[in-house]
Amino acid sequence: MVDEVRGETAAVRLFGGPFPAGGLDTGDPGAWTDFDLGVRWDIRYGALPPDGPDAPGPDPVARAARALCHPDGRVRESALGEALAHPVLLPLLVLRAADWGAPVRERARRLLTGALDARSAFALAPVVLRAGERARGTFAVELLGAVLRRAPREEVLRLCAHPERAVRRFAVRLAVGEGRFSPAELARRAHADHDVVVRSVCADAALAALARGADREGVLEPLLTARGPRVRAAGVTALRRAGLPERAQGFLADRSALVRAGARYVVRQDGRDPLSWYRERCAGPEVPPDAVIGLAECGQRGDAAVLWPLLGHPVPRIRARAMAGLRLLDAVDPARLLPLLDDPAPGVVRETVAALLPSARSLPDGTLTDRLAGHRPRATRVGAFRLLVARGDVAGLRTAVGLLGDTDEGLRERAERAVRRWQPTEPGNPEVGVLLEAARHLFDDDAYTRRRWMAGLPR
């Protein structure tokens, strides 16, 4: 998105000293596009002198920058050579290579082809990729790709560590496509990189290398121990091809559902039954928390009998996973689950609320209202509030209005949003009029009148 204010601020300060001025961050590609627009607008509306690059001013670079962004295409074209004389202006040459004026665009592209090399790519790549989002911006992106394909490996690796995320992704995709990384290097990048896209690209490429018969030495372990679940899942899937399907069993209770699903696939392909493994673990003395949800993911409704006792387990995470499992198995009994709104672990309360939401209309008002009391734990209060509001009737509005003055800021904000979103279900109910009047400060006049009309009340 173009920030016109930032662009104009930089533009109107062109004559305040040496370029760059006015807070222009030359390392931010968005700052250059904003500056381009800001100069054009300021000249058009009189905030900057309209003269070309030879106009008087304290700094020749500032004059050239203004000319390169000038509304008149002839001025822009005549200033293109200045970008080569002042390398700080090369980002503007990149923008002119996507110019709407054909003469400007064609000459800028010829100059950019000679100026863009492996060394300048590090500084210009962010602007090139930003300009690539424009209608005529593909030329510079294709030129950048051609330059990097001819560049030494160390220059490409520099771009793979660029601070701009878009540049890193572009460079990694290009390096992978050109085969610049070994399978082990791909696996290490998939393991360690903090960008989920880079991790996925490298993991996919490492798996493709294994499928082509590459040595698995140094590939599997980084994938299997990666932080990202998609990378771990890729490593688990590769175990079958690597002739190590027995190792997949160790990932049946992984914290990620994606990894668990991959492990179940490999285990089944190896002729074993993951469901039996889950049942055995959940009934044993040492219950892996994620084996509980794994049982629900591949089990049958009768497996709820294994999960119900785990709602009383001393480990909160196991209780929460058991609750989530009952919901997956469609084995929710609201009467049995309602007391778990008082569980001391917020995670268990959240899972309880998720399980009870489909039955919110059948839950007793009084039981939920009691749990809104100020002395209750916050998780319990929030859970009761969500269930009451989910009813969608007058009880929900009454609950939300009653919490508009609560001491808990988070609950107050939830209550305000609930009042604004509330829709009437009982036209003509006088209590609704009283409640809306109590929340009058949340609506403007039109919205308040419309709410009363929707509720069948006098306006």
BELZI-V935737 format. One record per residue. RES is the residue in one letter. SS is DSSP state (H for helix, E for strand, C for the rest). PHI is phi in whole degrees, 0 to 359 (999 if undefined). PSI is psi in radians with two decimals (none if undefined). Layout:
res=<RES/RES>
ss=<SS/SS>
phi=<PHI/PHI>
psi=<PSI/PSI>
This chain:
res=<M/V/D/E/V/R/G/E/T/A/A/V/R/L/F/G/G/P/F/P/A/G/G/L/D/T/G/D/P/G/A/W/T/D/F/D/L/G/V/R/W/D/I/R/Y/G/A/L/P/P/D/G/P/D/A/P/G/P/D/P/V/A/R/A/A/R/A/L/C/H/P/D/G/R/V/R/E/S/A/L/G/E/A/L/A/H/P/V/L/L/P/L/L/V/L/R/A/A/D/W/G/A/P/V/R/E/R/A/R/R/L/L/T/G/A/L/D/A/R/S/A/F/A/L/A/P/V/V/L/R/A/G/E/R/A/R/G/T/F/A/V/E/L/L/G/A/V/L/R/R/A/P/R/E/E/V/L/R/L/C/A/H/P/E/R/A/V/R/R/F/A/V/R/L/A/V/G/E/G/R/F/S/P/A/E/L/A/R/R/A/H/A/D/H/D/V/V/V/R/S/V/C/A/D/A/A/L/A/A/L/A/R/G/A/D/R/E/G/V/L/E/P/L/L/T/A/R/G/P/R/V/R/A/A/G/V/T/A/L/R/R/A/G/L/P/E/R/A/Q/G/F/L/A/D/R/S/A/L/V/R/A/G/A/R/Y/V/V/R/Q/D/G/R/D/P/L/S/W/Y/R/E/R/C/A/G/P/E/V/P/P/D/A/V/I/G/L/A/E/C/G/Q/R/G/D/A/A/V/L/W/P/L/L/G/H/P/V/P/R/I/R/A/R/A/M/A/G/L/R/L/L/D/A/V/D/P/A/R/L/L/P/L/L/D/D/P/A/P/G/V/V/R/E/T/V/A/A/L/L/P/S/A/R/S/L/P/D/G/T/L/T/D/R/L/A/G/H/R/P/R/A/T/R/V/G/A/F/R/L/L/V/A/R/G/D/V/A/G/L/R/T/A/V/G/L/L/G/D/T/D/E/G/L/R/E/R/A/E/R/A/V/R/R/W/Q/P/T/E/P/G/N/P/E/V/G/V/L/L/E/A/A/R/H/L/F/D/D/D/A/Y/T/R/R/R/W/M/A/G/L/P/R>
ss=<C/C/C/H/H/H/H/H/H/H/H/H/C/H/H/H/C/C/C/C/C/C/C/C/C/C/C/C/H/H/H/H/H/H/H/H/H/H/H/H/H/H/H/H/C/C/C/C/C/C/C/C/C/C/C/C/C/C/C/H/H/H/H/H/H/H/H/H/C/C/C/C/H/H/H/H/H/H/C/H/H/H/H/H/H/C/H/H/H/H/H/H/H/H/H/H/C/C/C/C/C/H/H/H/H/H/H/H/H/H/H/H/H/H/H/C/C/C/C/C/H/H/H/H/H/H/H/H/H/H/H/C/C/C/C/C/C/H/H/H/H/H/H/H/H/H/H/H/H/H/C/C/H/H/H/H/H/H/H/H/C/C/C/C/H/H/H/H/H/H/H/H/H/H/H/H/H/C/C/C/C/C/H/H/H/H/H/H/H/H/H/H/C/C/C/H/H/H/H/H/H/H/H/H/H/H/H/H/H/H/H/C/C/C/C/C/C/C/C/H/H/H/H/H/C/C/C/C/H/H/H/H/H/H/H/H/H/H/H/H/H/C/C/C/H/H/H/H/H/H/H/C/C/C/C/C/H/H/H/H/H/H/H/H/H/H/H/H/H/C/C/C/C/H/H/H/H/H/H/H/H/H/H/C/C/C/C/C/H/H/H/H/H/H/H/H/H/H/C/C/H/H/H/H/H/H/H/H/H/H/H/H/C/C/C/H/H/H/H/H/H/H/H/H/H/H/H/H/C/C/C/C/C/H/H/H/H/H/H/H/H/H/C/C/C/H/H/H/H/H/H/H/H/H/H/H/H/H/H/H/H/H/C/C/H/H/H/H/H/H/C/C/C/C/C/C/C/H/H/H/H/H/H/H/H/H/H/H/H/H/C/C/C/H/H/H/H/H/H/H/H/H/C/C/C/C/C/C/H/H/H/H/H/H/H/H/H/H/H/H/H/C/C/C/C/C/C/C/C/H/H/H/H/H/H/H/H/H/C/H/H/H/C/C/H/H/H/H/H/H/H/H/H/H/C/C/C/C/C>
phi=<999/280/261/295/296/297/296/292/299/292/292/289/260/305/260/269/155/298/282/279/226/72/78/288/272/292/270/256/299/294/295/290/294/295/297/304/292/298/297/300/292/291/290/298/255/89/282/234/297/274/290/275/292/269/295/293/177/287/217/295/291/296/297/294/298/296/294/293/250/297/297/275/299/294/292/300/294/292/267/300/296/296/295/286/286/235/305/298/266/301/302/289/296/299/295/289/291/246/295/285/271/302/299/297/299/293/291/299/293/297/294/294/299/278/270/275/226/298/283/287/299/298/279/268/305/301/289/301/290/292/295/296/281/277/298/245/265/290/302/296/294/295/296/301/299/296/297/290/294/266/284/298/301/294/290/294/295/299/292/294/248/295/294/279/300/298/292/302/297/298/294/294/300/294/297/294/296/271/70/282/245/282/305/293/295/300/296/294/293/298/285/255/293/272/263/296/291/298/300/293/299/290/296/298/292/296/295/297/295/297/295/276/99/294/296/279/300/80/254/295/298/299/291/290/253/290/286/287/297/294/290/299/299/297/295/296/298/288/298/295/294/278/78/235/296/295/288/296/300/291/251/295/248/296/288/258/296/295/292/300/297/297/295/297/298/295/298/296/296/273/87/246/250/293/297/298/298/297/298/294/292/288/264/272/287/250/262/292/307/276/288/295/288/298/299/292/293/236/270/245/299/295/288/300/298/282/276/305/297/287/293/256/294/292/271/303/294/292/299/296/294/295/297/297/295/299/294/297/277/56/239/281/241/306/297/282/271/306/299/286/296/264/300/291/266/304/297/292/298/299/293/296/298/300/287/271/306/297/254/303/293/267/281/290/302/299/299/287/299/301/279/273/303/299/279/287/300/300/301/294/297/296/297/296/300/300/290/292/293/296/297/76/259/296/299/295/295/300/297/295/296/295/258/295/251/293/286/275/300/298/292/300/294/299/296/298/297/295/296/295/270/297/241/289/239/234/303/83/288/295/298/299/299/296/292/296/296/293/255/305/292/274/236/279/300/295/295/295/298/296/297/296/296/297/275/70/250/300/269>
psi=<2.37/2.27/1.65/-0.62/-0.79/-0.71/-0.76/-0.63/-0.78/-0.67/-0.80/-0.21/0.24/-0.57/0.34/-0.01/-2.94/2.54/2.51/2.58/3.05/0.44/0.33/2.05/1.78/-0.25/-0.04/1.98/-0.59/-0.52/-0.61/-0.75/-0.65/-0.73/-0.75/-0.86/-0.69/-0.75/-0.79/-0.77/-0.71/-0.59/-0.76/-0.63/0.24/0.08/-0.36/2.61/2.50/0.03/2.92/-2.78/-0.29/0.07/2.58/2.60/2.87/-0.29/2.10/-0.52/-0.69/-0.69/-0.73/-0.69/-0.72/-0.75/-0.63/-0.33/0.16/2.54/-0.46/2.10/-0.56/-0.65/-0.77/-0.76/-0.71/-0.37/-0.05/-0.63/-0.45/-0.50/-0.58/-0.56/-0.46/1.62/-0.41/-0.36/0.06/-0.58/-0.57/-0.54/-0.66/-0.77/-0.64/-0.37/-0.20/0.39/2.62/-0.33/2.10/-0.80/-0.73/-0.82/-0.81/-0.73/-0.69/-0.66/-0.68/-0.78/-0.70/-0.60/-0.62/-0.42/-0.51/2.05/-3.05/-0.60/-0.75/-0.27/-0.57/-0.71/-0.59/-0.35/-0.74/-0.72/-0.65/-0.81/-0.59/-0.75/-0.46/-0.28/-0.18/2.92/-0.59/0.48/0.00/-0.44/-0.88/-0.63/-0.77/-0.66/-0.76/-0.78/-0.73/-0.70/-0.77/-0.52/-0.47/-0.15/2.69/2.70/-0.66/-0.55/-0.68/-0.68/-0.59/-0.76/-0.54/-0.27/0.33/2.52/-0.41/2.18/-0.75/-0.66/-0.77/-0.82/-0.74/-0.82/-0.71/-0.77/-0.74/-0.78/-0.68/-0.78/-0.53/0.00/0.56/-0.21/2.50/2.83/-0.69/-0.68/-0.70/-0.77/-0.70/-0.68/-0.71/-0.57/-0.73/-0.40/2.54/-0.09/2.16/-0.58/-0.79/-0.74/-0.77/-0.76/-0.78/-0.66/-0.77/-0.72/-0.66/-0.73/-0.70/-0.65/-0.71/-0.68/-0.49/0.03/0.25/2.68/2.29/-0.05/2.17/0.09/-0.90/-0.81/-0.79/-0.62/-0.77/-0.39/0.20/2.69/-0.64/2.24/-0.59/-0.63/-0.76/-0.73/-0.67/-0.72/-0.72/-0.75/-0.59/-0.26/-0.64/-0.79/-0.53/-0.01/0.41/0.82/-0.42/-0.42/-0.34/-0.47/-0.53/-0.18/0.11/-0.43/0.54/2.72/-0.26/2.33/-0.60/-0.74/-0.72/-0.74/-0.73/-0.70/-0.70/-0.68/-0.82/-0.73/-0.77/-0.72/-0.41/0.08/0.26/2.89/1.90/-0.49/-0.72/-0.70/-0.79/-0.79/-0.70/-0.76/-0.70/-0.37/-0.08/3.10/-0.55/1.80/2.01/2.19/-0.71/-0.11/-0.46/-0.84/-0.53/-0.66/-0.76/-0.57/-0.53/0.06/-2.99/2.93/-0.51/-0.33/-0.13/-0.47/-0.48/-0.53/-0.58/-0.81/-0.45/-0.19/-0.29/0.19/2.52/-0.33/2.06/-0.67/-0.60/-0.70/-0.76/-0.74/-0.63/-0.70/-0.80/-0.63/-0.72/-0.65/-0.73/-0.64/0.03/0.79/0.60/2.29/1.75/-0.70/-0.65/-0.47/-0.43/-0.72/-0.37/-0.07/-0.33/0.14/2.43/-0.27/2.08/-0.61/-0.66/-0.72/-0.76/-0.75/-0.61/-0.77/-0.77/-0.65/-0.55/-0.30/-0.75/-0.36/0.30/-0.67/-0.43/-0.07/2.56/2.26/-0.82/-0.73/-0.73/-0.73/-0.67/-0.55/0.00/-0.14/2.55/-0.45/-0.16/2.70/2.60/-0.73/-0.68/-0.75/-0.79/-0.71/-0.79/-0.71/-0.83/-0.72/-0.69/-0.75/-0.58/-0.33/-0.60/0.07/-2.85/-0.53/-0.66/-0.78/-0.72/-0.72/-0.83/-0.79/-0.66/-0.36/0.12/-0.41/0.34/2.67/-0.32/1.97/-0.71/-0.74/-0.66/-0.77/-0.70/-0.73/-0.73/-0.78/-0.68/-0.70/-0.76/-0.55/-0.18/2.41/2.32/2.51/-0.19/1.50/2.40/0.12/2.05/-0.49/-0.59/-0.70/-0.73/-0.76/-0.72/-0.67/-0.64/-0.45/0.36/-0.59/-0.21/-0.16/2.59/3.08/-0.78/-0.77/-0.69/-0.77/-0.73/-0.69/-0.78/-0.68/-0.74/-0.56/0.06/0.53/2.72/2.45/none>
